[in-house]
Amino acid sequence: MIGLDAIIENALMEDIHTGDLTTQAVMGEKRTMCAVLKAKEDLVLAGIEVAASVFHFLDRSITFQAHFADGSRIGKGSIIAEISGDAAFLLQGERVALNLLQRMCGVATQTAAYVEAVRGTGARVVDTRKTTPGLRMLEKYAVRVGGGINHRTGLYDGILIKENHIAAAGGITEAITRARAYIPHTLKIEVETETLPQVSEALAAGADIIMLDNMDVATMVEAVAMIGGKALTEASGGVNLSTIRQIAETGVNIISVGALTHSVRAMDISMLMEGC
């Protein structure tokens, strides 16, 4: 897993590379300036310490005072943080800090909306591996901030037998049998199913979690009844804010939502500089 320092370093290198030409051209001698991060719309805050880390990566002496903690619901027009330090470093860190902060706030805000939509049903909203390459750690953190739950982090920390694994193994039962023989007893086995016969086979083969993939609501109701609590149930595929409540009311335990990360809109946050 890529660590925070590596994410920041790569992002700054991508942006600054051999030097910030504009800042070098217009800045004279070293000058201390102040700046504010301002929310331009309502949002759930996530990534405020990440934004601070961007500036501190450039210059440890920069002062970054956050006015809110991650998880806070921020109103439009609110000042999220105040920053002061060498103007050149503030300018160089601005875009990377905002890109990461805006993206993370987008994920947290989107997640909070999905969590609110299923409130009272008992269903849990989880994310997927459909994340921005290199930013999975940050996006999955933002899901948690928004009230969601992380699915497996990657291919290395969970068993999820999908349709291509089933095809390669020669069937659901064979895939589960092989997986059970391979993994330690501490790991659970999840299997993707698309039809009721597949649900029946996965249940008989001893799957711990049965994914109901791209099923309509009526079929999902039948599947949940068939499983009868003998395995956890996960709904997946085509979930959006207009459908998730109905899906949750089928009685599924988990609803995985790729939209929490793969197509989220970054929230609008500005950085405004002024003299101290």
C-alpha positions in Angstrom: 0.0 0.0 0.0 1.3 3.4 -1.0 2.0 5.5 2.1 0.9 9.2 2.6 4.4 10.6 2.2 4.9 8.7 -1.1 1.5 10.0 -2.4 2.4 13.6 -1.6 5.9 13.3 -2.9 4.7 11.9 -6.2 1.9 14.5 -6.5 4.3 17.4 -5.9 6.8 16.0 -8.3 4.1 15.7 -10.9 3.1 19.3 -10.4 6.4 21.1 -9.6 8.9 18.8 -11.4 12.0 20.9 -12.1 10.5 24.0 -10.6 7.5 26.3 -10.3 8.1 28.7 -13.3 5.4 31.1 -12.4 6.4 31.5 -8.8 10.0 31.8 -9.7 9.1 34.5 -12.3 6.9 36.7 -10.2 8.2 36.3 -6.7 11.0 38.6 -5.5 12.6 38.1 -2.1 11.1 35.6 0.4 7.8 36.8 1.7 5.5 35.5 4.5 1.8 35.4 3.5 -1.4 34.0 5.0 -4.1 32.0 3.3 -7.5 30.5 4.1 -9.2 27.3 2.9 -12.8 28.1 2.2 -15.7 25.8 1.6 -17.7 26.9 -1.5 -20.5 24.4 -0.9 -21.8 22.3 1.9 -19.7 19.2 2.5 -18.4 16.5 4.9 -14.8 17.2 5.7 -12.2 14.5 5.1 -8.4 15.0 4.6 -7.6 18.1 6.5 -4.5 16.5 7.9 -3.5 15.4 4.5 -3.7 19.0 3.2 -1.6 20.1 6.1 0.9 17.4 5.3 1.3 18.7 1.8 2.5 22.1 3.0 4.6 20.6 5.8 6.3 18.3 3.2 7.5 21.5 1.4 8.3 23.5 4.5 8.0 22.3 8.1 7.8 25.9 9.4 4.4 26.5 7.7 1.7 27.1 10.2 -1.6 25.2 9.4 -4.5 25.8 11.8 -7.5 23.6 11.1 -10.9 25.0 12.3 -12.7 21.6 11.9 -11.9 18.0 12.3 -12.5 15.3 9.7 -16.1 14.1 9.8 -17.4 17.6 10.4 -20.3 18.9 8.3 -19.2 22.1 6.9 -21.5 24.8 5.6 -20.9 26.8 2.4 -18.7 29.9 3.1 -17.0 28.4 6.2 -13.3 28.9 6.7 -11.9 25.4 7.0 -8.3 26.3 7.9 -5.8 29.2 8.1 -2.3 28.8 6.8 0.8 31.1 7.0 4.4 30.8 5.8 6.7 31.3 2.9 4.5 32.5 0.0 6.5 30.4 -2.5 5.8 27.2 -0.7 2.1 28.1 -0.2 1.8 28.6 -4.0 3.6 25.4 -4.8 1.5 23.3 -2.4 -1.9 24.9 -3.2 -3.0 22.7 -6.1 -1.9 19.3 -4.6 -3.4 20.1 -1.2 -6.7 21.1 -2.8 -6.8 18.2 -5.2 -6.4 15.7 -2.4 -8.7 17.5 0.0 -11.4 18.1 -2.5 -11.4 14.5 -3.7 -11.5 13.1 -0.1 -14.3 15.5 0.9 -16.2 14.4 -2.2 -15.9 10.7 -1.2 -16.9 11.5 2.4 -19.9 13.6 1.4 -21.1 11.0 -1.1 -20.7 8.2 1.4 -22.7 10.1 4.1 -25.6 10.5 1.6 -25.7 6.8 0.9 -25.4 5.9 4.6 -28.3 8.3 5.4 -30.4 6.7 2.6 -30.3 3.3 4.4 -30.6 4.5 7.9 -32.8 2.2 10.0 -32.6 -0.8 7.7 -29.6 -2.6 9.2 -27.8 -2.7 5.9 -24.2 -1.5 5.9 -22.7 0.6 3.1 -19.3 -0.5 1.9 -16.8 0.6 -0.7 -15.1 -1.4 -3.5 -11.7 -1.6 -5.2 -12.9 0.9 -7.9 -10.6 3.6 -6.6 -8.3 6.2 -8.2 -4.9 4.5 -8.8 -2.5 5.5 -6.1 -5.1 7.1 -3.9 -6.9 4.0 -2.5 -5.6 4.6 1.0 -7.0 8.1 1.1 -10.3 7.3 -0.6 -11.0 4.3 1.7 -10.2 6.5 4.7 -12.7 9.1 3.4 -15.3 6.4 3.1 -14.9 5.7 6.8 -15.1 9.4 7.6 -18.4 9.5 5.8 -19.8 6.7 7.8 -19.2 3.8 5.4 -17.3 0.6 5.9 -14.3 -0.6 3.9 -14.6 -3.8 1.9 -11.2 -5.6 1.4 -8.4 -3.2 0.8 -6.9 -5.1 -2.1 -6.4 -8.6 -3.6 -4.1 -9.5 -0.7 -6.4 -9.3 2.3 -9.6 -11.1 1.3 -11.1 -13.9 -0.8 -13.7 -12.8 -3.3 -14.5 -15.4 -5.9 -15.9 -13.5 -8.9 -17.3 -14.8 -12.2 -13.9 -15.1 -13.9 -12.5 -17.0 -11.0 -15.5 -19.4 -11.2 -14.9 -19.8 -14.9 -11.2 -20.5 -14.4 -11.8 -23.0 -11.6 -14.6 -24.8 -13.3 -17.5 -23.9 -11.1 -18.6 -22.3 -7.8 -18.2 -25.5 -5.8 -14.8 -26.2 -7.1 -13.6 -22.7 -6.5 -14.8 -22.6 -2.9 -13.3 -26.1 -2.2 -9.9 -24.9 -3.5 -10.1 -21.6 -1.6 -11.0 -23.3 1.6 -8.1 -25.7 1.3 -5.7 -22.8 0.6 -6.6 -20.1 3.2 -6.2 -20.1 7.0 -9.4 -20.6 9.1 -9.4 -16.9 10.0 -10.4 -15.8 6.5 -13.9 -15.8 5.1 -14.8 -16.7 1.6 -17.1 -14.5 -0.5 -18.6 -15.7 -3.8 -20.3 -13.6 -6.5 -23.6 -15.0 -7.8 -26.0 -13.7 -10.4 -28.8 -16.3 -10.3 -30.8 -18.2 -7.7 -29.2 -21.6 -8.7 -25.8 -20.0 -8.2 -26.9 -18.8 -4.7 -28.1 -22.3 -3.9 -24.7 -23.8 -5.0 -22.7 -21.2 -3.1 -24.7 -21.8 0.0 -24.3 -25.6 -0.2 -20.6 -25.3 -0.8 -20.1 -23.3 2.4 -19.6 -19.7 1.3 -19.4 -17.3 4.2 -20.6 -14.3 2.2 -22.8 -14.5 -0.9 -22.7 -11.5 -3.2 -26.0 -10.9 -5.1 -24.7 -9.2 -8.2 -26.9 -7.2 -10.5 -30.1 -8.9 -9.3 -33.4 -7.2 -9.5 -35.1 -6.5 -6.2 -37.6 -9.3 -6.4 -34.9 -11.9 -7.1 -32.8 -10.4 -4.3 -35.7 -10.9 -1.8 -35.9 -14.6 -2.9 -32.1 -15.0 -2.5 -32.1 -13.5 1.0 -34.9 -15.8 2.0 -33.1 -18.8 0.5 -29.9 -18.0 2.4 -31.9 -17.6 5.6 -29.0 -16.1 7.6 -26.7 -19.1 6.9 -24.3 -16.6 5.2 -23.9 -12.9 5.0 -25.5 -11.3 2.0 -24.0 -8.5 -0.1 -25.9 -6.6 -2.8 -23.7 -5.2 -5.6 -24.1 -3.7 -9.1 -26.0 -0.7 -10.3 -26.5 0.8 -6.8 -27.3 4.5 -6.7 -29.0 6.9 -4.3 -32.4 6.3 -5.9 -32.2 2.5 -5.6 -30.3 1.8 -2.4 -33.2 2.2 0.0 -35.2 -0.4 -1.8 -32.2 -2.7 -2.0 -31.6 -2.3 1.7 -35.2 -3.2 2.5 -34.7 -6.7 0.9 -32.8 -7.6 4.1 -29.3 -7.8 2.7 -26.6 -7.3 5.2 -24.1 -5.3 3.1 -24.5 -3.1 0.0 -21.3 -2.4 -1.9 -21.3 0.9 -3.9 -18.6 1.6 -6.5 -19.9 5.1 -6.9 -18.5 6.1 -3.5 -15.1 6.3 -5.2 -15.1 5.7 -8.9 -17.3 8.6 -10.1 -17.5 10.9 -7.1 -17.4 14.7 -7.7 -14.7 16.6 -5.9 -16.1 19.2 -3.6 -15.5 22.9 -4.3 -12.9 24.4 -1.9 -10.8 27.5 -2.6 -7.5 28.7 -1.2 -7.2 32.5 -0.9 -3.9 34.2 -0.1 -3.5 37.6 1.5 -0.9 39.5 3.5 -0.6 38.6 7.1 
